[in-house]
Amino acid sequence: MPQHKSAEKRVRQSKRRNAYNRAQKSEAKRLIKTVQRLVASNAPKEAIEKALRAVSQKLDRMATKGIIHKNKAARKKSALTKLVKRHLEPTSVTA
């Protein structure tokens, strides 16, 4: 238990920040899963691109605020973009 007033305040602040960060991370996970689900279900191109944009913005915002590392945000965005492009581009058939 904290012994000083400043330490008590620190506990309150860290609880509040932890709750906020957890909510942000779970929202990002939900958005990522939405993109993956749209790709898997052959959704329209516009819906997939809109969802991908939303995820990218969310990850960038989280990286800027220090909730996740910027490289992690870049890695997640890259993987999702690769998934979407692979799905949307027509498959080339070589004879």
Rosetta blueprint (number, residue, H / E / L):
1 M L
2 P L
3 Q L
4 H L
5 K H
6 S H
7 A H
8 E H
9 K H
10 R H
11 V H
12 R H
13 Q H
14 S H
15 K H
16 R H
17 R H
18 N H
19 A H
20 Y H
21 N H
22 R H
23 A H
24 Q H
25 K H
26 S H
27 E H
28 A H
29 K H
30 R H
31 L H
32 I H
33 K H
34 T H
35 V H
36 Q H
37 R H
38 L H
39 V H
40 A H
41 S L
42 N L
43 A L
44 P L
45 K H
46 E H
47 A H
48 I H
49 E H
50 K H
51 A H
52 L H
53 R H
54 A H
55 V H
56 S H
57 Q H
58 K H
59 L H
60 D H
61 R H
62 M H
63 A H
64 T H
65 K H
66 G L
67 I L
68 I L
69 H L
70 K H
71 N H
72 K H
73 A H
74 A H
75 R H
76 K H
77 K H
78 S H
79 A H
80 L H
81 T H
82 K H
83 L H
84 V H
85 K H
86 R H
87 H H
88 L H
89 E L
90 P L
91 T L
92 S L
93 V L
94 T L
95 A L
